[in-house]
Amino acid sequence: MATYKTPGVYVEEISTLPPSVAEVSTAIPAFIGYTEAGRMIARINTMLEYETIFGKAKPSSFTVQTRNNSLVAIQRDMATDDPEFVMYYSLSLFFKNGGGSCYVISVGDYNSTPAKTHFEAGLAELEKEDEPTLILLTDAVNLPPADYYDLCQQALAQCNKLGDRFAILDVLNGEGKVEEFRNQIGINNLLYGAAYYPYLQTSLNFHFAEDGIKLDGARIGGSTWQKAFGDKGIVVSFTGTAGDTPKVKIVGAGDEITFNATALHLLTINGVNGKTGADVVTAWDAWASVNDSQGFSIIKNEGGSGEVPTSTANVDLEAQSVAPSSDTLASIRSTNTTLYNQIKTAMAQQRMVLPPSPAIAGIYASVDRDRGVWKAPANVSLSAVLGPVVKITHDQQESLNVDPAAGKSINAIRAFMGKGTLVWGARTLAGNDNEWRYVSVRRLFNMIEESTQKATAFAVFEPNDATTWLKVKAMIESYLYGLWEQGALAGSTPEAAYFVNVGLGKTMTAQDILEGRMIVEIGVAAVRPAEFIILRFTHKVQEA
């Protein structure tokens, strides 16, 4: 109380309401991986912010097979794209599925060779941040499996240590990966993570540079090719009077007839026997008109009488003079617009296959925002997803959802007729634990625990007496009552939904008070998802 010495009227405001609990965010994921601008950490809210800070995706390389000036097939150059960095696409999928604020922890740029140590450093940086509540090992799926599973264990350990975050893990793509995941993930801290399967065929297009799209067709390499004709022919002599029109005119004095031309597209015109010289020249001129766009080398013989020989011989090119084309999509942008547009249209149909965790993180954020963290993030449709790469049936999901050996449940992503692609599982990796079986229960407790922990900080070093106990109890009860009204806690009355106990003889002994401990016991009845809905039908006997 203030000490008054000067006469007058003074105003004092007395607080009669207890402090309130400010609820923490529940879906702030941290993505760990490689970016164009590497080795930094930032909080972002949109893809525009990501591109401004971290850059864009690593351009992918493709080989386009063409024949007769038409597209045949498109194949990705995995050797060129190895390693494959998916951070950019993962963030795009996250935002398209309802994601909001998130952290990006870049552990290197696109020139980096992926290594487990990079991700361990990223996890160490993440541990220093208080706000993130979800961990995603985005690019770690491209590490050797042993390294990936070790990082998964480290992420779960961090979740257990801090108690305020949850790991969303991916089952790797391929045959036998479900059992491999269960065998390698271990048995520690499983209640702090959930695994999802399979990978997703998304609607996201590859980022590529036009000079990185190679055109693979039968083309002559751009070098000069010279070959002497094997048969020199016979000597032609002219007999007759000076006034006669020559039937054959020989130009040149060399004994050997050689062929010397830049080896581009060489044009062979068959069936010229009996044609007039004018017809042949017209054909040559027609092909010459496309010389610049197609790369043809037209060889004319404008000397002589203009008559076509009565017989022709086809001379084959040497095999070594034929090589694959080194053209790229960029090189035909202006020279062959038809093929260029055909390839561009086909490239737009090339779609990314991604691990499911980024989409799941977006679903977590969307469900938390619309329904609350206590709603299971399942039976929700995925956006920007064409379907799972593996079709899972009802019977096949049994072994995924319930693991009788160790309880390591794996949440399935399934395609349903008329519904789309749905998340069809809501369990943590501790699937046999009755307390922590469901993702929503674990994350609800994370939220309540962290929110009340931060809210009760005001009581540190306050007198450890009934007045402080009452303030703390009233604050927590008020917060839990609000959750109960929203449907987060089960029970027809507040008393059935939660309890808060604190006091000497209730939660503390005199020794506890002497040692400076104030112990508050909080119990909540978290709502649990209706995982199995059973409809029981019986016959009813006709009564009238």
RODO-2510 file (C-alpha; in nm, 4 decimals, decimal comma):
residues 544
     n   res          X          Y          Z
     1     m     0,0000     0,0000     0,0000
     2     a     0,1246     0,3469    -0,0868
     3     t     0,2193     0,5879     0,1934
     4     y     0,0273     0,9141     0,1730
     5     k     0,1729     1,2323     0,3236
     6     t     0,0030     1,5127     0,1320
     7     p    -0,3669     1,5774     0,2009
     8     g    -0,5911     1,5058    -0,0968
     9     v    -0,8003     1,2404    -0,2724
    10     y    -0,6253     0,9361    -0,4146
    11     v    -0,7563     0,6644    -0,6464
    12     e    -0,6573     0,3002    -0,6174
    13     e    -0,7644     0,0255    -0,8576
    14     i    -0,8133    -0,3102    -0,6938
    15     s    -0,8066    -0,6229    -0,9098
    16     t    -1,0816    -0,8666    -0,8219
    17     l    -1,0480    -1,1008    -1,1184
    18     p    -0,7857    -1,3723    -1,1353
    19     p    -0,5174    -1,3669    -1,4064
    20     s    -0,6163    -1,5367    -1,7290
    21     v    -0,4493    -1,8079    -1,9322
    22     a    -0,3397    -1,7011    -2,2797
    23     e    -0,3705    -2,0023    -2,5057
    24     v    -0,0600    -2,0883    -2,7042
    25     s    -0,0587    -2,1663    -3,0744
    26     t    -0,0943    -2,5339    -3,1510
    27     a     0,0027    -2,5750    -3,5178
    28     i     0,3279    -2,3903    -3,5853
    29     p     0,5383    -2,6424    -3,7783
    30     a     0,9123    -2,6227    -3,8298
    31     f     1,0379    -2,7526    -4,1655
    32     i     1,4005    -2,8660    -4,1749
    33     g     1,5723    -2,9026    -4,5114
    34     y     1,7609    -2,7372    -4,7957
    35     t     1,6778    -2,4113    -4,9711
    36     e     1,8189    -2,2026    -5,2538
    37     a     1,9522    -1,9482    -5,0025
    38     g     2,0851    -2,1733    -4,7313
    39     r     2,1695    -2,1836    -4,3636
    40     m     1,9226    -1,9558    -4,1918
    41     i     1,6051    -1,9757    -3,9853
    42     a     1,2970    -1,7609    -4,0324
    43     r     0,9298    -1,7441    -3,9444
    44     i     0,7082    -1,7048    -4,2500
    45     n     0,3378    -1,6791    -4,3239
    46     t     0,3118    -1,7128    -4,7034
    47     m     0,4914    -1,8630    -5,0014
    48     l     0,5814    -1,5106    -5,1118
    49     e     0,7755    -1,4634    -4,7889
    50     y     0,9456    -1,7978    -4,8439
    51     e     1,0546    -1,7040    -5,1960
    52     t     1,1765    -1,3634    -5,0777
    53     i     1,3908    -1,5108    -4,8005
    54     f     1,4850    -1,8588    -4,9197
    55     g     1,4400    -1,8512    -5,2974
    56     k     1,2637    -2,0997    -5,5213
    57     a     1,2789    -2,4692    -5,5988
    58     k     1,5780    -2,6416    -5,7495
    59     p     1,5075    -2,6694    -6,1242
    60     s     1,4431    -3,0264    -6,2340
    61     s     1,6002    -3,1798    -6,5448
    62     f     1,4159    -3,3791    -6,8097
    63     t     1,4959    -3,5494    -7,1380
    64     v     1,2327    -3,5198    -7,4099
    65     q     1,2365    -3,7870    -7,6791
    66     t     1,1237    -3,6636    -8,0186
    67     r     1,0773    -3,8276    -8,3556
    68     n     0,9799    -3,6702    -8,6854
    69     n     0,9376    -3,3356    -8,5173
    70     s     0,6859    -3,4745    -8,2646
    71     l     0,6968    -3,5494    -7,8935
    72     v     0,7373    -3,9169    -7,8041
    73     a     0,8094    -3,9315    -7,4290
    74     i     0,9356    -3,7296    -7,1315
    75     q     1,1736    -3,8794    -6,8784
    76     r     1,3162    -3,7187    -6,5675
    77     d     1,6954    -3,7122    -6,5339
    78     m     1,7236    -3,8531    -6,1816
    79     a     2,1022    -3,8633    -6,2011
    80     t     2,1065    -3,4885    -6,2637
    81     d     1,8429    -3,4192    -5,9965
    82     d     2,0133    -3,6295    -5,7296
    83     p     1,9849    -3,5222    -5,4528
    84     e     1,6228    -3,4210    -5,4792
    85     f     1,5333    -3,1231    -5,2602
    86     v     1,1619    -3,0900    -5,1820
    87     m     1,1488    -2,8069    -4,9275
    88     y     0,9911    -2,5578    -5,1685
    89     y     0,7232    -2,8035    -5,2823
    90     s     0,6589    -2,9105    -4,9218
    91     l     0,5868    -2,5532    -4,8147
    92     s     0,3573    -2,5083    -5,1135
    93     l     0,1637    -2,8234    -5,0212
    94     f     0,1454    -2,7080    -4,6578
    95     f    -0,0101    -2,3733    -4,7471
    96     k    -0,2499    -2,5283    -4,9993
    97     n    -0,3884    -2,7513    -4,7221
    98     g    -0,4643    -2,4680    -4,4830
    99     g    -0,1267    -2,4013    -4,3256
   100     g    -0,0420    -2,0652    -4,1739
   101     s     0,2579    -1,9437    -3,9792
   102     c     0,5572    -2,1757    -3,9771
   103     y     0,9320    -2,1859    -3,9288
   104     v     1,1788    -2,2778    -4,2011
   105     i     1,5172    -2,4037    -4,0854
   106     s     1,7535    -2,4152    -4,3814
   107     v     2,0496    -2,6444    -4,3207
   108     g     2,2168    -2,5832    -4,6569
   109     d     2,1714    -2,4738    -5,0165
   110     y     2,1261    -2,6762    -5,3348
   111     n     2,5004    -2,7256    -5,3689
   112     s     2,5073    -2,9146    -5,0387
   113     t     2,5438    -3,2891    -5,0131
   114     p     2,2659    -3,4032    -4,7755
   115     a     2,4028    -3,5347    -4,4476
   116     k     2,2571    -3,6381    -4,1138
   117     t     2,4806    -3,3875    -3,9351
   118     h     2,3038    -3,1027    -4,1164
   119     f     1,9680    -3,2097    -3,9765
   120     e     2,1103    -3,2646    -3,6300
   121     a     2,2318    -2,9053    -3,6390
   122     g     1,8844    -2,8012    -3,7535
   123     l     1,7210    -2,9849    -3,4629
   124     a     1,9626    -2,8130    -3,2250
   125     e     1,8578    -2,4737    -3,3642
   126     l     1,4921    -2,5709    -3,3377
   127     e     1,5332    -2,6556    -2,9698
   128     k     1,6199    -2,2902    -2,9042
   129     e     1,2866    -2,1746    -3,0479
   130     d     0,9850    -2,1721    -2,8179
   131     e     0,6975    -2,1159    -3,0598
   132     p     0,7118    -2,4194    -3,2954
   133     t     0,4807    -2,7032    -3,1990
   134     l     0,5317    -2,9470    -3,4891
   135     i     0,8522    -3,0990    -3,6305
   136     l     0,8891    -3,2045    -3,9950
   137     l     1,2123    -3,3571    -4,1279
   138     t     1,1332    -3,2412    -4,4803
   139     d     1,4392    -3,3311    -4,6888
   140     a     1,5626    -3,6054    -4,4555
   141     v     1,3576    -3,8633    -4,6469
   142     n     1,6333    -3,8579    -4,9121
   143     l     1,9015    -3,9648    -4,6648
   144     p     2,0016    -4,3289    -4,6218
   145     p     1,7217    -4,5032    -4,4279
   146     a     1,9387    -4,5643    -4,1207
   147     d     2,0157    -4,1915    -4,0948
   148     y     1,6528    -4,0971    -4,1466
   149     y     1,5268    -4,3241    -3,8697
   150     d     1,7939    -4,1974    -3,6323
   151     l     1,6770    -3,8406    -3,6976
   152     c     1,3169    -3,9480    -3,6324
   153     q     1,4237    -4,0783    -3,2927
   154     q     1,6051    -3,7521    -3,2186
   155     a     1,2954    -3,5517    -3,3123
   156     l     1,0783    -3,7634    -3,0807
   157     a     1,3333    -3,7197    -2,8025
   158     q     1,3201    -3,3417    -2,8416
   159     c     0,9399    -3,3497    -2,8242
   160     n     0,9580    -3,5483    -2,5011
   161     k     1,2242    -3,3215    -2,3534
   162     l     1,0421    -2,9953    -2,4195
   163     g     0,6878    -3,1299    -2,3866
   164     d     0,5427    -2,8673    -2,6190
   165     r     0,5794    -3,0173    -2,9663
   166     f     0,4809    -3,3143    -3,1785
   167     a     0,6593    -3,4907    -3,4670
   168     i     0,4881    -3,5691    -3,7982
   169     l     0,6865    -3,8506    -3,9604
   170     d     0,6779    -4,0118    -4,3033
   171     v     0,6950    -4,3798    -4,3857
   172     l     0,9409    -4,3946    -4,6750
   173     n     0,8254    -4,4759    -5,0260
   174     g     0,8724    -4,8289    -5,1569
   175     e     0,8084    -5,1953    -5,0886
   176     g     0,8470    -5,3193    -4,7312
   177     k     0,8892    -4,9706    -4,5849
   178     v     0,6094    -5,0070    -4,3302
   179     e     0,7805    -5,2950    -4,1531
   180     e     1,1167    -5,1243    -4,1917
   181     f     0,9793    -4,8128    -4,0224
   182     r     0,8380    -5,0096    -3,7309
   183     n     1,1605    -5,2037    -3,6863
   184     q     1,3857    -4,8979    -3,6973
   185     i     1,1900    -4,6281    -3,5115
   186     g     1,2524    -4,7776    -3,1665
   187     i     1,0187    -4,7786    -2,8664
   188     n     1,1003    -4,4516    -2,6901
   189     n     0,8840    -4,1374    -2,6858
   190     l     0,6319    -4,2818    -2,9315
   191     l     0,3434    -4,0831    -2,7800
   192     y     0,4980    -3,7626    -2,9190
   193     g     0,4766    -3,8561    -3,2858
   194     a     0,2550    -3,9905    -3,5619
   195     a     0,3475    -4,1581    -3,8904
   196     y     0,1624    -4,1324    -4,2208
   197     y     0,1602    -4,3533    -4,5305
   198     p     0,1835    -4,3563    -4,8338
   199     y     0,3437    -4,0830    -5,0463
   200     l     0,1141    -3,8502    -5,2403
   201     q     0,0785    -3,7826    -5,6106
   202     t     0,0277    -3,4083    -5,5990
   203     s    -0,0938    -3,1594    -5,8578
   204     l     0,2196    -2,9484    -5,8114
   205     n     0,4267    -2,8947    -6,1235
   206     f     0,8018    -2,9297    -6,1393
   207     h     1,0074    -2,6149    -6,1575
   208     f     1,2417    -2,6312    -6,4541
   209     a     1,4590    -2,4127    -6,6718
   210     e     1,4062    -2,4421    -7,0463
   211     d     1,7769    -2,4921    -7,1041
   212     g     1,7569    -2,7892    -6,8654
   213     i     1,5075    -2,9744    -7,0861
   214     k     1,7106    -3,1799    -7,3321
   215     l     1,5693    -3,2854    -7,6672
   216     d     1,6758    -3,6367    -7,7573
   217     g     1,6240    -3,7120    -8,1264
   218     a     1,8176    -3,8616    -8,4217
   219     r     2,0220    -3,5647    -8,5322
   220     i     2,3519    -3,5106    -8,7094
   221     g     2,6082    -3,3525    -8,4843
   222     g     2,7111    -2,9977    -8,5607
   223     s     3,0501    -3,0766    -8,7138
   224     t     3,1962    -3,0839    -9,0652
   225     w     3,1838    -3,4254    -9,2338
   226     q     3,3848    -3,5162    -9,5374
   227     k     3,3891    -3,8451    -9,7234
   228     a     3,5330    -3,9558   -10,0573
   229     f     3,2979    -4,1577   -10,2738
   230     g     3,4241    -4,5120   -10,2984
   231     d     3,3369    -4,5475   -10,6653
   232     k     3,4925    -4,2713   -10,8713
   233     g     3,2851    -4,3669   -11,1713
   234     i     3,4189    -4,3780   -11,5269
   235     v     3,5773    -4,1188   -11,7466
   236     v     3,3208    -3,9416   -11,9635
   237     s     3,4336    -3,8253   -12,3044
   238     f     3,2394    -3,5946   -12,5355
   239     t     3,2168    -3,6560   -12,9062
   240     g     3,0236    -3,4536   -13,1579
   241     t     3,0307    -3,1226   -13,3348
   242     a     3,0797    -2,7918   -13,1677
   243     g     2,7168    -2,6959   -13,2238
   244     d     2,5743    -2,9949   -13,0437
   245     t     2,4205    -2,9351   -12,6998
   246     p     2,6273    -3,1195   -12,4403
   247     k     2,4386    -3,3891   -12,2578
   248     v     2,6865    -3,4039   -11,9681
   249     k     2,9006    -3,1285   -11,8288
   250     i     3,1805    -3,2041   -11,5815
   251     v     3,2815    -2,9230   -11,3507
   252     g     3,6028    -2,9466   -11,1499
   253     a     3,9379    -3,1010   -11,2106
   254     g     3,9884    -3,3350   -10,9140
   255     d     4,0389    -3,7039   -10,9672
   256     e     3,8518    -3,7883   -10,6444
   257     i     3,5033    -3,6659   -10,5842
   258     t     3,4701    -3,5689   -10,2150
   259     f     3,1796    -3,4625    -9,9980
   260     n     3,2442    -3,1747    -9,7571
   261     a     2,9542    -3,0253    -9,5636
   262     t     2,8565    -2,9166    -9,2154
   263     a     2,6889    -3,2212    -9,0661
   264     l     2,3450    -3,0910    -8,9881
   265     h     2,0235    -3,2546    -9,1033
   266     l     2,1184    -3,3990    -9,4425
   267     l     1,8368    -3,4173    -9,6915
   268     t     1,7957    -3,7120    -9,9287
   269     i     1,5351    -3,6793   -10,2035
   270     n     1,4382    -4,0091   -10,3631
   271     g     1,2541    -4,0670   -10,6878
   272     v     1,4092    -3,7885   -10,8922
   273     n     1,4661    -4,0078   -11,1980
   274     g     1,3047    -3,8571   -11,5039
   275     k     1,2391    -3,5229   -11,3374
   276     t     1,3502    -3,2033   -11,4993
   277     g     1,6189    -2,9952   -11,3468
   278     a     1,3667    -2,7208   -11,2719
   279     d     1,1601    -2,9586   -11,0601
   280     v     1,4598    -3,0595   -10,8534
   281     v     1,5663    -2,7008   -10,8005
   282     t     1,2137    -2,6164   -10,6873
   283     a     1,2278    -2,8973   -10,4307
   284     w     1,5658    -2,7781   -10,3118
   285     d     1,4405    -2,4239   -10,2752
   286     a     1,1418    -2,5439   -10,0726
   287     w     1,3646    -2,7275    -9,8257
   288     a     1,6064    -2,4374    -9,8143
   289     s     1,3254    -2,2135    -9,6912
   290     v     1,3186    -2,4077    -9,3627
   291     n     1,6929    -2,4378    -9,3357
   292     d     1,7159    -2,1871    -9,0490
   293     s     1,4384    -2,3424    -8,8410
   294     q     1,5209    -2,7110    -8,8915
   295     g     1,8986    -2,7064    -8,9268
   296     f     1,9050    -2,8712    -9,2721
   297     s     2,2087    -2,8436    -9,4952
   298     i     2,0965    -2,8260    -9,8597
   299     i     2,3620    -2,9110   -10,1165
   300     k     2,2930    -2,7745   -10,4642
   301     n     2,4676    -2,8358   -10,7913
   302     e     2,3792    -2,5295   -10,9917
   303     g     2,6336    -2,5987   -11,2649
   304     g     2,5921    -2,8233   -11,5669
   305     s     2,3233    -2,8580   -11,8218
   306     g     2,0342    -2,8651   -11,5761
   307     e     1,9462    -3,2215   -11,6691
   308     v     1,9044    -3,4865   -11,4032
   309     p     2,1121    -3,8037   -11,4368
   310     t     1,9244    -4,1093   -11,5549
   311     s     2,0342    -4,3091   -11,2523
   312     t     2,1136    -4,2179   -10,8934
   313     a     2,3102    -4,3865   -10,6219
   314     n     2,2304    -4,3530   -10,2524
   315     v     2,5383    -4,2907   -10,0434
   316     d     2,4987    -4,3761    -9,6726
   317     l     2,6488    -4,1568    -9,4051
   318     e     2,9106    -4,3004    -9,1755
   319     a     2,7573    -4,4189    -8,8495
   320     q     2,9909    -4,2167    -8,6306
   321     s     2,8671    -3,8962    -8,7879
   322     v     2,5196    -3,9468    -8,6327
   323     a     2,4877    -3,8326    -8,2702
   324     p     2,2052    -3,7463    -8,0292
   325     s     2,0786    -3,3936    -8,0446
   326     s     2,2189    -3,1434    -7,7981
   327     d     1,9198    -2,9153    -7,8414
   328     t     1,7256    -2,7889    -7,5413
   329     l     1,3748    -2,6568    -7,5093
   330     a     1,5132    -2,3046    -7,5007
   331     s     1,6892    -2,3532    -7,8348
   332     i     1,3644    -2,4186    -8,0235
   333     r     1,1540    -2,1478    -7,8615
   334     s     1,1602    -1,9317    -8,1726
   335     t     1,2676    -2,1840    -8,4363
   336     n     1,0054    -2,4544    -8,3829
   337     t     0,7093    -2,3122    -8,1980
   338     t     0,4866    -2,6126    -8,2689
   339     l     0,7167    -2,8614    -8,0979
   340     y     0,8011    -2,6057    -7,8289
   341     n     0,4364    -2,5578    -7,7334
   342     q     0,3749    -2,9325    -7,7493
   343     i     0,6566    -2,9957    -7,5021
   344     k     0,5476    -2,7112    -7,2735
   345     t     0,1971    -2,8557    -7,2593
   346     a     0,3330    -3,2006    -7,1786
   347     m     0,5645    -3,0604    -6,9101
   348     a     0,2639    -2,9049    -6,7391
   349     q     0,1347    -3,2600    -6,6853
   350     q     0,4454    -3,3689    -6,4961
   351     r     0,3509    -3,3766    -6,1257
   352     m     0,5494    -3,4018    -5,8046
   353     v     0,5318    -3,7047    -5,5757
   354     l     0,5867    -3,5891    -5,2173
   355     p     0,5905    -3,7376    -4,8670
   356     p     0,2618    -3,6736    -4,6855
   357     s     0,3882    -3,4825    -4,3794
   358     p     0,3628    -3,1285    -4,5292
   359     a    -0,0003    -3,1827    -4,6284
   360     i    -0,0737    -3,3338    -4,2865
   361     a     0,0802    -3,0312    -4,1136
   362     g    -0,1544    -2,8113    -4,3163
   363     i    -0,4481    -3,0286    -4,2091
   364     y    -0,3424    -2,9941    -3,8439
   365     a    -0,3381    -2,6146    -3,8799
   366     s    -0,6710    -2,6044    -4,0632
   367     v    -0,8539    -2,8326    -3,8184
   368     d    -0,7085    -2,6524    -3,5159
   369     r    -0,8255    -2,3194    -3,6538
   370     d    -1,1743    -2,4323    -3,7571
   371     r    -1,2605    -2,6925    -3,4932
   372     g    -0,9960    -2,6915    -3,2230
   373     v    -0,6911    -2,8983    -3,1387
   374     w    -0,9154    -3,1530    -2,9646
   375     k    -1,0719    -3,2536    -3,2987
   376     a    -0,8869    -3,5455    -3,4553
   377     p    -0,7110    -3,4352    -3,7775
   378     a    -0,8724    -3,7135    -3,9781
   379     n    -1,1615    -3,7708    -4,2187
   380     v    -1,0408    -3,4548    -4,3904
   381     s    -0,9844    -3,4165    -4,7637
   382     l    -0,6399    -3,3230    -4,8920
   383     s    -0,5966    -3,0368    -5,1374
   384     a    -0,3538    -3,0261    -5,4324
   385     v    -0,3390    -3,4069    -5,4162
   386     l    -0,4414    -3,6337    -5,7026
   387     g    -0,4234    -3,9434    -5,4865
   388     p    -0,1958    -4,1687    -5,2821
   389     v     0,0694    -4,3574    -5,4766
   390     v    -0,0450    -4,6811    -5,3096
   391     k    -0,4108    -4,7791    -5,2974
   392     i    -0,4916    -4,9065    -4,9486
   393     t    -0,7987    -5,1227    -4,8980
   394     h    -1,0130    -5,1636    -4,5880
   395     d    -0,8490    -5,4953    -4,5038
   396     q    -0,4973    -5,3695    -4,5680
   397     q    -0,5447    -5,0821    -4,3246
   398     e    -0,6081    -5,3208    -4,0372
   399     s    -0,2393    -5,4025    -4,0055
   400     l    -0,1471    -5,0352    -4,0383
   401     n    -0,3882    -4,8991    -3,7799
   402     v    -0,3375    -5,1703    -3,5178
   403     d     0,0069    -5,3166    -3,4630
   404     p    -0,0331    -5,6133    -3,2262
   405     a     0,3429    -5,6578    -3,1938
   406     a     0,4472    -5,3164    -3,0624
   407     g     0,1478    -5,0878    -3,1052
   408     k     0,3161    -4,8645    -3,3632
   409     s     0,0114    -4,7397    -3,5475
   410     i     0,0572    -4,5877    -3,8929
   411     n    -0,2120    -4,3545    -4,0218
   412     a    -0,3323    -4,4338    -4,3713
   413     i    -0,4150    -4,1882    -4,6451
   414     r    -0,6803    -4,3373    -4,8698
   415     a    -0,8758    -4,2509    -5,1817
   416     f    -1,2535    -4,2900    -5,1564
   417     m    -1,4951    -4,2901    -5,4466
   418     g    -1,6787    -3,9590    -5,4628
   419     k    -1,4909    -3,8146    -5,1637
   420     g    -1,1350    -3,7677    -5,2796
   421     t    -0,8196    -3,8381    -5,0846
   422     l    -0,8811    -3,8472    -4,7093
   423     v    -0,6649    -3,8755    -4,4012
   424     w    -0,8008    -4,1991    -4,2551
   425     g    -0,6145    -4,2418    -3,9290
   426     a    -0,5758    -4,0460    -3,6049
   427     r    -0,3347    -4,2438    -3,3883
   428     t     0,0033    -4,1695    -3,2426
   429     l     0,2863    -4,4193    -3,2684
   430     a     0,1824    -4,5325    -2,9188
   431     g    -0,1223    -4,7069    -3,0587
   432     n    -0,1579    -4,9530    -2,7700
   433     d    -0,1458    -4,6827    -2,5015
   434     n    -0,4984    -4,6151    -2,3769
   435     e    -0,4017    -4,2681    -2,2538
   436     w    -0,2002    -4,1434    -2,5509
   437     r    -0,3403    -4,3459    -2,8401
   438     y    -0,4870    -4,0499    -3,0272
   439     v    -0,3111    -3,7534    -3,1849
   440     s    -0,5782    -3,5078    -3,0708
   441     v    -0,5473    -3,6112    -2,7043
   442     r    -0,1694    -3,5743    -2,7032
   443     r    -0,1808    -3,2352    -2,8704
   444     l    -0,4643    -3,1103    -2,6465
   445     f    -0,2557    -3,1907    -2,3400
   446     n     0,0439    -3,0189    -2,5000
   447     m    -0,1652    -2,7041    -2,5415
   448     i    -0,3132    -2,7099    -2,1907
   449     e     0,0202    -2,7838    -2,0273
   450     e     0,2158    -2,5115    -2,2056
   451     s    -0,0603    -2,2526    -2,1732
   452     t    -0,0990    -2,3014    -1,7981
   453     q     0,2765    -2,3233    -1,7487
   454     k     0,3300    -1,9821    -1,9048
   455     a     0,0263    -1,8312    -1,7324
   456     t     0,1359    -1,9359    -1,3825
   457     a     0,4767    -1,7724    -1,4191
   458     f     0,3377    -1,4695    -1,2318
   459     a     0,3223    -1,6797    -0,9134
   460     v     0,6948    -1,7537    -0,9011
   461     f     0,8361    -1,6021    -0,5778
   462     e     0,4878    -1,4966    -0,4639
   463     p     0,4007    -1,5902    -0,1042
   464     n     0,3275    -1,9617    -0,0923
   465     d     0,0007    -1,9180     0,0931
   466     a    -0,3723    -1,9576     0,0474
   467     t    -0,4098    -1,6251    -0,1356
   468     t    -0,1685    -1,7260    -0,4109
   469     w    -0,3161    -2,0749    -0,4244
   470     l    -0,6628    -1,9328    -0,4777
   471     k    -0,5456    -1,7051    -0,7593
   472     v    -0,3738    -1,9905    -0,9390
   473     k    -0,6669    -2,2273    -0,8942
   474     a    -0,9231    -1,9721    -1,0121
   475     m    -0,7136    -1,8878    -1,3177
   476     i    -0,6758    -2,2488    -1,4273
   477     e    -1,0399    -2,3363    -1,3561
   478     s    -1,1548    -2,0410    -1,5634
   479     y    -0,9409    -2,1580    -1,8544
   480     l    -1,0618    -2,5183    -1,8327
   481     y    -1,4232    -2,4037    -1,8082
   482     g    -1,3813    -2,2215    -2,1381
   483     l    -1,2400    -2,5366    -2,2982
   484     w    -1,5295    -2,7409    -2,1634
   485     e    -1,7803    -2,4978    -2,3121
   486     q    -1,6083    -2,5293    -2,6506
   487     g    -1,6338    -2,9077    -2,6387
   488     a    -1,2705    -2,9917    -2,5700
   489     l    -1,3484    -3,1726    -2,2445
   490     a    -1,5988    -3,4521    -2,1902
   491     g    -1,8585    -3,4321    -1,9170
   492     s    -2,2098    -3,3029    -1,8626
   493     t    -2,0909    -3,0647    -1,5905
   494     p    -1,7658    -2,8789    -1,5262
   495     e    -1,7056    -3,0991    -1,2238
   496     a    -1,7198    -3,4058    -1,4471
   497     a    -1,4879    -3,2511    -1,7049
   498     y    -1,1958    -3,1300    -1,4926
   499     f    -1,0602    -3,0609    -1,1459
   500     v    -0,7915    -2,8331    -1,0007
   501     n    -0,6502    -2,9026    -0,6542
   502     v    -0,3919    -2,7028    -0,4595
   503     g    -0,3331    -2,6440    -0,0903
   504     l    -0,1710    -2,7607     0,2288
   505     g    -0,2931    -3,1067     0,3152
   506     k    -0,4313    -3,1538    -0,0367
   507     t    -0,1372    -3,1424    -0,2714
   508     m     0,1418    -3,0245    -0,0433
   509     t     0,2937    -3,1033     0,2893
   510     a     0,4551    -2,8596     0,5278
   511     q     0,7911    -2,9854     0,4052
   512     d     0,6960    -2,8950     0,0477
   513     i     0,6225    -2,5396     0,1560
   514     l     0,9502    -2,5174     0,3472
   515     e     1,1328    -2,6258     0,0334
   516     g     0,9508    -2,3680    -0,1815
   517     r     0,7260    -2,6036    -0,3742
   518     m     0,3697    -2,5145    -0,4721
   519     i     0,2068    -2,8234    -0,6218
   520     v    -0,1078    -2,7945    -0,8322
   521     e    -0,2910    -3,1052    -0,9508
   522     i    -0,4976    -3,0737    -1,2679
   523     g    -0,7181    -3,3411    -1,4181
   524     v    -0,8999    -3,3153    -1,7507
   525     a    -1,1320    -3,5526    -1,9337
   526     a    -1,0183    -3,5051    -2,2927
   527     v    -1,2664    -3,5922    -2,5640
   528     r    -1,1608    -3,8842    -2,7815
   529     p    -1,2489    -3,9529    -3,1441
   530     a    -1,5157    -4,2042    -3,2375
   531     e    -1,2786    -4,4262    -3,4313
   532     f    -1,5144    -4,7206    -3,4757
   533     i    -1,8844    -4,6524    -3,5258
   534     i    -2,0869    -4,9700    -3,4858
   535     l    -2,4490    -4,9818    -3,5985
   536     r    -2,6384    -5,2746    -3,4491
   537     f    -2,9557    -5,3857    -3,6201
   538     t    -3,2134    -5,6332    -3,4980
   539     h    -3,5502    -5,7529    -3,6181
   540     k    -3,8475    -5,5974    -3,4493
   541     v    -4,1557    -5,8128    -3,4228
   542     q    -4,4620    -5,6681    -3,5904
   543     e    -4,7021    -5,5383    -3,3290
   544     a    -5,0027    -5,4433    -3,5371
***
